[in-house]
Amino acid sequence: MIRRHGLMGPRAVRVIALVLAVGMIAGIGAPYLLQAGVPLWTVLLLVLIVLAVPIVAVARSDRSRR
């Protein structure tokens, strides 16, 4: 079997890049979001999702190599 797009397809890479970009913006803007009245649990949930995306991607790619 030949893989043309590496371990993940181009769509998965775009989705991961979008989530990481949103997370970076939320991480940098977290104090401002809190100051603007966004609940703390929402900001923490967003940051945790962003941290989980690359970890899950690495775990999936490692599993697919075996």
Residue frames relative to the residue before (quaternion, step in Angstrom):
aa qw qx qy qz dx dy dz
M 1.0000 0.0000 0.0000 0.0000 0.00 0.00 0.00
I 0.2039 -0.7808 0.5835 0.0913 3.56 -0.85 0.97
R 0.2133 -0.7577 0.6037 0.1260 3.54 -0.88 0.97
R 0.2796 -0.7945 0.5206 0.1400 3.52 -0.71 1.05
H 0.7809 0.3280 -0.1650 0.5055 3.57 1.10 -0.59
G 0.6367 -0.5249 0.3490 0.4441 3.61 1.07 0.46
L 0.7977 -0.3018 0.2188 0.4741 3.55 -1.14 -0.62
M 0.7823 0.1665 -0.0919 0.5932 3.59 1.12 -0.61
G 0.5392 -0.6272 0.4603 0.3225 3.52 -1.16 0.60
P 0.6739 -0.5091 0.3388 0.4146 3.58 -1.22 0.29
R 0.6224 0.5392 -0.3558 0.4419 3.60 1.07 -0.61
A 0.6457 0.5144 -0.3248 0.4615 3.61 0.96 -0.81
V 0.6389 0.5211 -0.3276 0.4614 3.57 0.98 -0.79
R 0.6497 0.5122 -0.3181 0.4630 3.60 0.98 -0.78
V 0.6542 0.5085 -0.3170 0.4614 3.58 0.96 -0.85
I 0.6570 0.5004 -0.3112 0.4702 3.59 0.93 -0.87
A 0.6496 0.5110 -0.3195 0.4635 3.59 0.95 -0.81
L 0.6486 0.5125 -0.3204 0.4626 3.59 1.00 -0.78
V 0.6610 0.4979 -0.3112 0.4673 3.59 0.92 -0.87
L 0.6624 0.4980 -0.3115 0.4649 3.59 0.95 -0.81
A 0.6407 0.5186 -0.3298 0.4603 3.59 1.00 -0.75
V 0.6540 0.4926 -0.3125 0.4816 3.58 0.94 -0.86
G 0.6604 0.5209 -0.3053 0.4465 3.57 0.99 -0.81
M 0.6317 0.5167 -0.3354 0.4706 3.55 1.02 -0.75
I 0.6462 0.5073 -0.3187 0.4728 3.56 0.98 -0.81
A 0.6733 0.4841 -0.2963 0.4737 3.57 0.97 -0.87
G 0.6475 0.5263 -0.3259 0.4445 3.59 1.01 -0.75
I 0.6752 0.4634 -0.2892 0.4956 3.53 0.97 -0.82
G 0.7510 0.4037 -0.2077 0.4795 3.55 1.01 -0.83
A 0.3444 0.7794 -0.4760 0.2176 3.62 1.26 0.04
P 0.6739 0.4714 -0.3372 0.4582 3.65 0.78 -0.78
Y 0.6620 0.4992 -0.3083 0.4664 3.56 1.04 -0.73
L 0.6156 0.5330 -0.3427 0.4686 3.57 1.10 -0.71
L 0.6588 0.4983 -0.3064 0.4731 3.57 0.96 -0.85
Q 0.6543 0.5103 -0.3066 0.4664 3.56 0.98 -0.82
A 0.6728 0.4929 -0.2892 0.4698 3.58 1.14 -0.66
G 0.6306 -0.5817 0.3261 0.3970 3.58 1.25 -0.05
V 0.4228 0.6686 -0.4950 0.3594 3.60 1.22 0.23
P 0.5009 -0.6757 0.4361 0.3199 3.62 -0.80 0.92
L 0.6009 -0.5949 0.4096 0.3423 3.54 -1.13 0.77
W 0.6474 0.5290 -0.3359 0.4339 3.60 0.92 -0.81
T 0.6270 0.5327 -0.3422 0.4539 3.61 1.06 -0.64
V 0.6600 0.4959 -0.3025 0.4764 3.57 0.95 -0.88
L 0.6635 0.4979 -0.3055 0.4676 3.60 0.93 -0.87
L 0.6381 0.5235 -0.3261 0.4609 3.59 0.98 -0.79
L 0.6516 0.5120 -0.3105 0.4656 3.57 0.96 -0.84
V 0.6680 0.4896 -0.3034 0.4711 3.59 0.92 -0.86
L 0.6534 0.5106 -0.3159 0.4610 3.62 0.98 -0.78
I 0.6231 0.5239 -0.3410 0.4701 3.59 1.01 -0.73
V 0.6709 0.4991 -0.3008 0.4586 3.56 0.93 -0.89
L 0.6582 0.4865 -0.3175 0.4789 3.59 1.02 -0.68
A 0.6603 0.5274 -0.3112 0.4348 3.60 1.06 -0.68
V 0.5829 0.6232 -0.3785 0.3585 3.61 1.03 -0.68
P 0.7237 0.4023 -0.2928 0.4783 3.68 0.65 -0.86
I 0.6125 0.5498 -0.3593 0.4399 3.60 1.07 -0.65
V 0.6641 0.4843 -0.2964 0.4864 3.58 0.96 -0.86
A 0.6380 0.5304 -0.3306 0.4498 3.59 0.98 -0.79
V 0.6590 0.4917 -0.3084 0.4783 3.59 0.96 -0.82
A 0.6531 0.5161 -0.3154 0.4556 3.57 0.95 -0.84
R 0.6638 0.4947 -0.3029 0.4721 3.60 0.99 -0.82
S 0.6726 0.4884 -0.3124 0.4598 3.57 0.92 -0.82
D 0.6311 0.5225 -0.3317 0.4676 3.58 1.07 -0.70
R 0.6558 0.5111 -0.3047 0.4646 3.57 1.01 -0.81
S 0.6816 0.4957 -0.2959 0.4496 3.61 1.01 -0.76
R 0.5968 0.5706 -0.3693 0.4264 3.63 1.18 -0.35
R 0.6374 0.5602 -0.3293 0.4140 3.58 1.10 -0.60
